[in-house]
Amino acid sequence: MTISAGLEQLRRCHVAVDLGATRTRVYVKGTGLVVDQPSAAAVNTRTGALIAVGELAEQMTGRTPGYIRVVRPVSGGTVVDIEVGRRMLRALLGEKVRRALRRKPRLRAAVCVPHDADPLAMRAATETLLGLGARRVELVDTLIAAAVGCGLPVERAEATMILACGAASTQIAVLSLGAVVTADRVPVGGDAIDHAIVQHLRQRHELVLASQSVRPLHLALSGDGPAAGAAVAEIQGTDVTTGLPRLVRVDTAAVREAVRMPLTSVLDGIGRVLRDCPPDLVADLADQGVMLVGGSALLPGLDRTLHNATGMPVRIAERPDVCAVLGLGALLEGKVRPMVLDPLAG
């Protein structure tokens, strides 16, 4: 979609939803961001009852008995389990917010979808929101919503490049005049980076990490927190041979090298986008640079790697994880106006 084409319909919407593989976020018009929780639901497989959603369900991952299953109804930006997605969304909103939304005479909703989403993915997103009680659902390109959310001047006649770094994939696009000029999607995201770190530690240190143990290593690599800039980080894991807990000292330089390998696919995707982009817009990008958004935009070394490979300035959005839903909220609130050309004097 382009901004100008769907702006009037979006202003009539009451609620905006960003269904991500990692987190689900909901923005209510006039209220703001009301939900920012993991996209997870714990289900009792014997009775079909929903036990927990969001943070609580996330904490249950890998710790439940056999009859309780933690389900992730969204994968790669696409709803893969509509029924669980509906139930999860209703539970995350809570009775108070749902009651307020039911008061709307004709509830309209907007939802982010990936740029290259196929008709089945669009239908799944629509069906999920209709289950929330919406009478009409507007689909918005995630790239455009994220660009609006991080303050890029997408409605102007100048190029802006955005990298939406998700858990399962990275979307790369050049925008101008409120529309996507050229885009590409690379099947490398935060999960692939985490997998590279886990494999490195398994092969080099014979250590198996718990699912939550990669995050402290991210802090050591990115230069934030108490381990900022440290050459060595201490990581707790399970010994591959004995199965006993073990603490190892990890060389962060070696981990950075392991992380750099999956990023090659992202660099190739940037090259394809630039080759397909008109020369005049590429010239704009030399000054404007690249904006990183998405939950994985803060991956260690990502901005430095992109800058070294492209020579363009690379910036990380102020709140990269919520850019898409905040941009969608700005469109609902009418804060974005397309460029209007004055008629030629005749």
C-alpha positions as CSV (number, residue, x, y, z in Angstrom):
1,M,0.0,0.0,0.0
2,T,1.0,3.6,-0.3
3,I,0.3,6.1,2.6
4,S,-1.9,8.4,0.5
5,A,-4.0,5.5,-0.9
6,G,-5.1,4.1,2.5
7,L,-4.7,7.1,4.9
8,E,-8.4,8.0,5.0
9,Q,-9.4,4.4,5.8
10,L,-6.7,4.2,8.5
11,R,-8.0,7.3,10.2
12,R,-11.3,5.6,10.8
13,C,-9.6,2.6,12.6
14,H,-9.8,2.3,16.4
15,V,-7.1,-0.2,17.1
16,A,-3.7,-1.1,15.5
17,V,-2.0,-4.5,16.0
18,D,1.5,-5.7,15.2
19,L,1.5,-9.5,15.4
20,G,5.2,-10.4,15.5
21,A,6.8,-13.8,15.8
22,T,8.5,-12.6,19.0
23,R,6.1,-10.1,20.5
24,T,2.5,-8.8,20.0
25,R,1.8,-5.1,20.4
26,V,-1.5,-3.3,20.4
27,Y,-2.2,0.4,20.0
28,V,-5.6,1.8,20.9
29,K,-6.5,5.1,19.3
30,G,-6.6,8.0,21.8
31,T,-4.9,5.8,24.5
32,G,-1.6,4.6,23.1
33,L,0.3,1.4,23.4
34,V,-1.7,-1.0,25.7
35,V,-0.1,-4.4,25.0
36,D,3.6,-5.3,24.5
37,Q,3.9,-9.0,25.4
38,P,5.6,-12.1,23.9
39,S,3.6,-13.9,21.2
40,A,3.2,-17.1,23.3
41,A,0.3,-19.0,24.7
42,A,0.4,-22.0,27.1
43,V,-2.3,-24.6,26.2
44,N,-3.5,-27.7,28.1
45,T,-3.5,-30.3,25.4
46,R,-5.9,-32.5,27.4
47,T,-8.7,-30.0,27.8
48,G,-7.8,-27.3,25.2
49,A,-7.9,-24.7,27.9
50,L,-5.7,-21.6,27.7
51,I,-3.5,-21.5,30.8
52,A,-1.3,-18.4,30.2
53,V,-0.3,-15.9,27.6
54,G,2.5,-13.4,27.1
55,E,5.3,-13.1,29.7
56,L,4.0,-15.9,31.9
57,A,3.7,-18.3,28.9
58,E,7.2,-17.3,27.8
59,Q,8.6,-18.2,31.2
60,M,7.0,-21.7,30.9
61,T,9.0,-22.5,27.8
62,G,10.9,-25.7,28.4
63,R,9.6,-26.0,31.9
64,T,6.2,-27.6,31.5
65,P,4.9,-31.1,31.9
66,G,4.1,-33.1,28.8
67,Y,0.4,-32.1,28.6
68,I,1.1,-28.4,28.7
69,R,2.4,-27.0,25.4
70,V,3.7,-23.5,24.8
71,V,2.4,-22.4,21.4
72,R,3.7,-19.5,19.2
73,P,0.8,-18.7,16.8
74,V,2.9,-16.3,14.7
75,S,5.9,-17.3,12.6
76,G,7.9,-14.9,10.4
77,G,5.2,-12.2,10.7
78,T,2.5,-14.6,9.5
79,V,-0.3,-16.0,11.7
80,V,0.0,-19.8,11.5
81,D,-2.6,-20.7,14.1
82,I,-5.6,-18.4,13.7
83,E,-7.6,-19.9,16.6
84,V,-4.8,-19.7,19.2
85,G,-3.9,-16.3,17.8
86,R,-7.4,-15.0,18.5
87,R,-7.5,-16.4,22.0
88,M,-4.0,-15.1,22.8
89,L,-4.9,-11.6,21.5
90,R,-8.2,-11.5,23.5
91,A,-6.4,-12.6,26.7
92,L,-3.6,-10.1,26.2
93,L,-6.0,-7.2,25.8
94,G,-7.9,-8.0,28.9
95,E,-11.6,-7.6,29.7
96,K,-11.3,-3.8,30.4
97,V,-9.9,-3.0,27.0
98,R,-12.1,-5.4,25.1
99,R,-15.2,-3.9,26.8
100,A,-14.1,-0.4,25.7
101,L,-13.6,-1.6,22.1
102,R,-17.0,-3.3,22.0
103,R,-18.6,0.1,22.7
104,K,-17.4,1.2,19.2
105,P,-20.4,1.0,16.8
106,R,-18.4,-0.4,13.9
107,L,-15.0,-1.5,15.2
108,R,-12.2,-1.1,12.7
109,A,-8.7,-2.5,13.1
110,A,-5.4,-2.1,11.3
111,V,-2.7,-4.8,11.3
112,C,0.9,-4.9,10.0
113,V,1.8,-7.5,7.4
114,P,5.2,-8.3,5.8
115,H,5.9,-6.5,2.5
116,D,5.8,-9.7,0.4
117,A,2.9,-11.4,2.3
118,D,0.9,-13.8,0.1
119,P,-2.9,-13.8,0.0
120,L,-3.1,-16.6,2.6
121,A,-1.0,-14.7,5.1
122,M,-3.1,-11.6,4.6
123,R,-6.3,-13.6,5.1
124,A,-4.9,-15.2,8.3
125,A,-4.1,-11.7,9.7
126,T,-7.6,-10.5,8.8
127,E,-9.3,-13.5,10.3
128,T,-7.4,-13.1,13.5
129,L,-8.5,-9.5,13.9
130,L,-12.1,-10.3,12.9
131,G,-12.1,-12.8,15.8
132,L,-11.4,-9.8,18.0
133,G,-14.8,-8.3,17.0
134,A,-13.5,-6.0,14.2
135,R,-16.0,-5.3,11.4
136,R,-13.3,-4.2,9.0
137,V,-9.6,-4.8,8.9
138,E,-7.0,-2.7,7.1
139,L,-3.7,-4.3,6.1
140,V,-0.6,-2.1,6.3
141,D,2.9,-2.8,5.0
142,T,5.2,-3.4,8.0
143,L,8.0,-1.5,6.3
144,I,5.9,1.7,5.8
145,A,4.5,1.5,9.4
146,A,8.0,1.1,10.8
147,A,9.4,3.9,8.7
148,V,6.6,6.2,10.0
149,G,7.2,5.1,13.5
150,C,10.9,6.0,13.5
151,G,10.3,9.4,12.0
152,L,11.6,8.9,8.5
153,P,10.2,11.4,5.9
154,V,8.6,8.7,3.8
155,E,6.0,11.0,2.3
156,R,8.6,13.2,0.6
157,A,10.2,12.7,-2.8
158,E,13.5,11.5,-1.4
159,A,14.9,8.0,-0.7
160,T,15.0,6.4,2.7
161,M,16.3,2.9,3.3
162,I,15.0,0.8,6.2
163,L,16.0,-2.6,7.6
164,A,13.3,-4.3,9.6
165,C,15.2,-6.9,11.6
166,G,12.8,-9.5,12.9
167,A,13.3,-12.8,14.7
168,A,13.0,-15.0,11.5
169,S,13.9,-12.6,8.7
170,T,15.2,-9.2,7.7
171,Q,13.2,-7.0,5.3
172,I,15.1,-4.4,3.4
173,A,13.5,-1.6,1.4
174,V,13.9,1.8,-0.2
175,L,10.9,4.1,0.3
176,S,9.9,7.3,-1.5
177,L,6.7,9.3,-1.7
178,G,5.0,7.0,0.8
179,A,5.5,3.8,-1.1
180,V,8.1,1.0,-1.4
181,V,10.3,1.5,-4.4
182,T,12.2,-1.7,-4.2
183,A,12.5,-4.3,-1.4
184,D,13.9,-7.7,-0.5
185,R,13.4,-10.2,2.3
186,V,16.3,-12.2,3.7
187,P,15.6,-15.4,5.8
188,V,18.1,-14.3,8.5
189,G,17.1,-12.6,11.7
190,G,17.7,-12.6,15.4
191,D,17.0,-16.3,15.7
192,A,19.8,-17.1,13.2
193,I,22.2,-14.9,15.1
194,D,21.3,-16.6,18.4
195,H,21.7,-20.0,16.7
196,A,25.2,-19.0,15.4
197,I,26.2,-18.1,19.0
198,V,24.8,-21.3,20.4
199,Q,26.6,-23.4,17.8
200,H,29.9,-21.6,18.4
201,L,29.7,-22.3,22.1
202,R,28.7,-25.9,21.6
203,Q,31.6,-26.6,19.2
204,R,34.3,-24.4,20.9
205,H,33.4,-25.0,24.6
206,E,31.2,-28.1,24.5
207,L,28.5,-26.1,26.2
208,V,24.7,-26.1,25.7
209,L,22.9,-22.9,26.5
210,A,19.4,-22.4,27.9
211,S,17.1,-20.4,25.7
212,Q,17.4,-17.3,27.9
213,S,21.2,-17.4,28.2
214,V,22.1,-15.8,24.9
215,R,20.9,-12.3,26.0
216,P,23.7,-11.7,28.6
217,L,26.2,-12.4,25.9
218,H,24.5,-9.9,23.7
219,L,25.2,-7.2,26.3
220,A,28.8,-8.1,26.5
221,L,29.1,-7.9,22.7
222,S,27.2,-4.7,22.2
223,G,29.1,-2.6,24.7
224,D,26.3,-2.0,27.1
225,G,25.9,-2.9,30.8
226,P,28.5,-4.0,33.3
227,A,30.4,-6.2,30.8
228,A,30.8,-3.3,28.3
229,G,33.7,-3.8,26.0
230,A,35.0,-6.8,27.9
231,A,37.3,-9.2,26.1
232,V,35.9,-12.1,28.0
233,A,32.3,-12.9,29.2
234,E,31.3,-15.6,31.7
235,I,28.4,-17.8,30.5
236,Q,26.5,-20.5,32.5
237,G,25.5,-23.6,30.6
238,T,25.3,-27.4,30.5
239,D,28.3,-29.5,29.7
240,V,27.6,-31.6,26.6
241,T,29.4,-34.7,28.0
242,T,28.4,-34.8,31.6
243,G,25.1,-32.9,31.6
244,L,26.3,-30.9,34.6
245,P,26.1,-27.1,34.9
246,R,29.3,-25.4,34.0
247,L,30.6,-21.8,33.9
248,V,32.9,-20.9,31.0
249,R,34.8,-17.8,30.0
250,V,34.0,-16.9,26.4
251,D,36.2,-14.9,24.1
252,T,33.9,-12.2,22.8
253,A,36.0,-11.5,19.7
254,A,35.5,-15.1,18.6
255,V,31.8,-14.8,19.2
256,R,31.6,-11.6,17.1
257,E,33.3,-13.5,14.3
258,A,30.7,-16.3,14.5
259,V,27.9,-13.7,14.4
260,R,29.4,-12.0,11.4
261,M,28.9,-15.1,9.2
262,P,25.0,-15.1,9.0
263,L,25.1,-11.3,8.3
264,T,26.6,-12.0,4.9
265,S,23.1,-12.8,3.6
266,V,21.8,-9.4,4.9
267,L,24.6,-7.6,3.0
268,D,23.7,-9.5,-0.1
269,G,20.1,-8.4,0.2
270,I,21.2,-4.8,0.6
271,G,23.2,-5.1,-2.6
272,R,20.2,-6.5,-4.5
273,V,18.0,-3.7,-3.3
274,L,20.5,-1.0,-4.3
275,R,21.0,-2.6,-7.7
276,D,17.3,-2.4,-8.4
277,C,17.0,1.1,-7.1
278,P,17.0,4.2,-9.5
279,P,20.4,6.0,-9.5
280,D,18.9,9.3,-8.2
281,L,17.5,7.5,-5.1
282,V,20.8,5.8,-4.5
283,A,22.4,9.2,-4.4
284,D,20.0,10.3,-1.7
285,L,20.9,7.2,0.4
286,A,24.6,8.2,0.4
287,D,23.5,11.1,2.7
288,Q,20.5,9.7,4.4
289,G,22.0,6.3,5.2
290,V,20.2,3.2,6.6
291,M,17.7,3.1,9.5
292,L,17.6,-0.1,11.6
293,V,14.3,-1.0,13.2
294,G,12.8,-4.2,14.6
295,G,13.4,-6.3,17.7
296,S,16.7,-7.5,16.4
297,A,18.1,-4.1,15.4
298,L,20.3,-4.1,18.6
299,L,22.1,-7.3,17.7
300,P,25.8,-6.9,18.6
301,G,27.9,-5.5,15.8
302,L,25.0,-5.3,13.2
303,D,25.3,-1.5,12.7
304,R,29.1,-1.6,12.5
305,T,29.1,-4.5,10.0
306,L,26.6,-2.7,7.8
307,H,28.5,0.6,7.9
308,N,31.8,-1.1,7.1
309,A,30.3,-3.0,4.2
310,T,28.3,-0.2,2.6
311,G,30.1,2.9,3.6
312,M,26.7,4.5,4.3
313,P,25.7,6.0,7.7
314,V,23.8,3.4,9.8
315,R,21.4,4.6,12.5
316,I,19.4,2.6,15.0
317,A,15.9,3.9,15.7
318,E,15.2,5.3,19.2
319,R,12.8,2.5,20.0
320,P,13.4,0.0,17.3
321,D,11.3,-2.8,18.7
322,V,8.0,-0.8,18.7
323,C,8.5,1.3,15.6
324,A,5.9,-0.6,13.5
325,V,3.0,-0.3,16.0
326,L,3.8,3.3,16.9
327,G,3.9,4.2,13.2
328,L,0.6,2.4,12.7
329,G,-0.8,4.4,15.6
330,A,0.5,7.6,14.1
331,L,-1.4,6.8,10.9
332,L,-4.6,6.1,13.0
333,E,-4.3,9.4,14.8
334,G,-3.9,11.3,11.5
335,K,-0.4,12.6,12.4
336,V,1.0,11.8,8.9
337,R,-0.2,13.7,5.8
338,P,0.9,12.9,2.3
339,M,2.6,15.5,0.2
340,V,0.1,17.6,-1.8
341,L,1.1,19.1,-5.1
342,D,-0.3,22.5,-5.9
343,P,-2.0,22.6,-9.3
344,L,0.0,24.2,-12.1
345,A,-1.1,27.7,-12.8
346,G,-2.6,27.8,-16.2
